[in-house]
Structures are given as structure tokens and as C-alpha cells.
Amino acid sequence: MTELVKVGFLGIAGVLLAVQFRGSKPEYASYIGLAVSIIIFCFSMRQMETITGQFMKIRSYLSGSEEYLSILFRVIGITYICEFSSDICRDAGYQAVAGQIEVLGKLVVMFAGLPILFAVIEQIQSFL
């Protein structure tokens, strides 16, 4: 919980610093926003190590269905990277690029989830 508070304060401080530069040097404001975003992203990746350990515990309980857990993990990573990238593009003023990144992310998530859909369809067919 303390890490979340630290990241929150880092984000607020970065935004307030960027706002100070926005009027006189807008390019510095963009650089500050990007730097704060990268720092927060790196912190999030450190937290992913803990989450990965928990997923490994869950994987030990799943017999023969580890593939679904890896799909879930992949989808979480895809959505996080797409959201991070599109937010940076949106902050830089490139809304069209941000929108295209989001569309690509949705398509990739849809294709990544297809094996789960096929497994559900097979289960339904086995009941019929």
C-alpha cells in the first residue's frame, strides 16, 4: 500500500512540474510526463514479479490447463502496454495514433482469447 502512495505522489509531483513548464517550454512538459510515465511503468514491472510468483502457485493447482493461465497473463500484458502507449500518444496530442493503438490492442486480445473460445465450444459440443 505504501508503494501505491509513493507512485501516486510521484505522479502528482510530475504532473505539477509539467504544468509549470507547459506555458514556457511545452517540450519540457512532454519530456517530464514521459519520464514520470516510464518510472511508474518500471515500478509496475517490479510488481509484476510478485504477481508472476502468484500465477505460478495457481498454475500448480491447474492440471493440464496451464495454457489458459498463460493466455490470461498475455492478455493482461497486452492491455497494459496498449494503454500505456496510447496514453503517451494522447498526452503528446496524437489522438488518432492513440486510437489506432487501442484498436490494435483490442484485436490482439481478441485473437489471443480464441483458444479459450474454441475450448468452450468443444465443451458445449461434448454435452450435446
C-alpha positions as CSV (number, residue, x, y, z in Angstrom):
1,M,0.0,0.0,0.0
2,T,2.9,2.4,0.7
3,E,4.2,1.8,-2.7
4,L,0.9,2.9,-4.2
5,V,1.0,6.1,-2.2
6,K,4.6,6.7,-3.4
7,V,3.6,6.2,-7.0
8,G,0.6,8.4,-6.5
9,F,2.7,11.2,-5.1
10,L,5.3,10.8,-7.9
11,G,2.6,11.1,-10.5
12,I,1.1,14.2,-8.9
13,A,4.5,15.8,-8.5
14,G,5.4,15.0,-12.1
15,V,2.1,16.5,-13.4
16,L,2.5,19.6,-11.3
17,L,6.1,20.1,-12.5
18,A,5.0,19.5,-16.1
19,V,2.2,22.1,-15.7
20,Q,4.8,24.7,-14.6
21,F,6.7,24.1,-17.9
22,R,3.7,23.9,-20.2
23,G,3.4,27.6,-20.7
24,S,7.0,28.5,-21.3
25,K,8.6,25.3,-22.6
26,P,5.9,22.8,-23.7
27,E,8.5,20.3,-25.0
28,Y,9.9,20.0,-21.4
29,A,6.4,19.3,-20.1
30,S,6.1,16.4,-22.6
31,Y,9.5,15.1,-21.6
32,I,8.7,15.3,-17.9
33,G,5.4,13.5,-18.5
34,L,7.2,10.7,-20.4
35,A,9.9,10.3,-17.8
36,V,7.3,10.0,-15.0
37,S,5.3,7.5,-17.0
38,I,8.4,5.4,-17.6
39,I,9.4,5.4,-13.9
40,I,5.9,4.3,-13.0
41,F,5.9,1.7,-15.7
42,C,9.2,0.3,-14.3
43,F,7.7,0.2,-10.9
44,S,4.8,-1.7,-12.2
45,M,7.1,-4.2,-13.9
46,R,8.7,-4.8,-10.5
47,Q,5.3,-5.6,-9.1
48,M,4.7,-8.0,-11.9
49,E,7.4,-10.2,-10.5
50,T,5.3,-10.7,-7.4
51,I,2.2,-11.3,-9.5
52,T,4.1,-13.8,-11.6
53,G,5.0,-15.8,-8.5
54,Q,1.3,-15.9,-7.5
55,F,0.4,-17.1,-11.0
56,M,3.0,-19.9,-10.7
57,K,1.2,-21.0,-7.5
58,I,-2.1,-21.0,-9.3
59,R,-0.5,-22.9,-12.2
60,S,0.4,-25.7,-9.8
61,Y,-3.2,-26.2,-9.0
62,L,-4.3,-26.4,-12.6
63,S,-3.7,-29.8,-14.0
64,G,-3.5,-29.7,-17.8
65,S,-5.0,-26.3,-18.1
66,E,-1.9,-24.1,-17.8
67,E,-2.4,-22.8,-21.3
68,Y,-5.4,-20.8,-20.1
69,L,-3.3,-19.1,-17.4
70,S,-0.7,-18.1,-19.9
71,I,-3.3,-16.6,-22.2
72,L,-4.7,-14.6,-19.3
73,F,-1.2,-13.4,-18.4
74,R,-0.5,-12.5,-22.1
75,V,-3.8,-10.6,-22.3
76,I,-3.1,-8.6,-19.2
77,G,0.3,-7.6,-20.6
78,I,-1.2,-6.6,-24.0
79,T,-3.8,-4.4,-22.4
80,Y,-1.3,-2.7,-20.1
81,I,1.2,-2.0,-22.9
82,C,-1.5,-0.7,-25.2
83,E,-3.0,1.6,-22.6
84,F,0.4,2.9,-21.6
85,S,1.4,3.6,-25.2
86,S,-1.9,5.2,-26.2
87,D,-1.9,7.4,-23.1
88,I,1.6,8.7,-24.0
89,C,0.4,9.4,-27.6
90,R,-2.7,11.1,-26.3
91,D,-0.7,13.3,-23.9
92,A,1.6,14.3,-26.8
93,G,-1.5,15.4,-28.8
94,Y,-1.7,12.4,-31.2
95,Q,-5.2,11.2,-30.5
96,A,-5.5,9.4,-33.8
97,V,-2.4,7.3,-33.1
98,A,-3.6,6.6,-29.6
99,G,-6.9,5.4,-31.0
100,Q,-5.2,3.1,-33.5
101,I,-3.1,1.6,-30.7
102,E,-6.2,0.9,-28.8
103,V,-7.9,-0.8,-31.8
104,L,-4.8,-2.9,-32.4
105,G,-4.8,-3.9,-28.7
106,K,-8.4,-5.0,-28.8
107,L,-7.8,-7.1,-31.9
108,V,-4.7,-8.7,-30.4
109,V,-6.7,-9.5,-27.2
110,M,-9.5,-11.0,-29.3
111,F,-7.1,-13.2,-31.2
112,A,-5.3,-14.2,-28.0
113,G,-8.6,-15.3,-26.5
114,L,-9.6,-17.5,-29.4
115,P,-8.2,-20.7,-27.9
116,I,-10.4,-20.3,-24.8
117,L,-13.4,-19.7,-27.1
118,F,-12.6,-22.9,-29.0
119,A,-12.3,-24.9,-25.7
120,V,-15.7,-23.6,-24.6
121,I,-17.3,-24.6,-27.9
122,E,-15.7,-28.1,-27.6
123,Q,-17.1,-28.4,-24.1
124,I,-20.6,-27.4,-25.3
125,Q,-20.4,-29.9,-28.2
126,S,-19.4,-32.7,-25.8
127,F,-22.5,-32.1,-23.7
128,L,-24.8,-32.3,-26.8
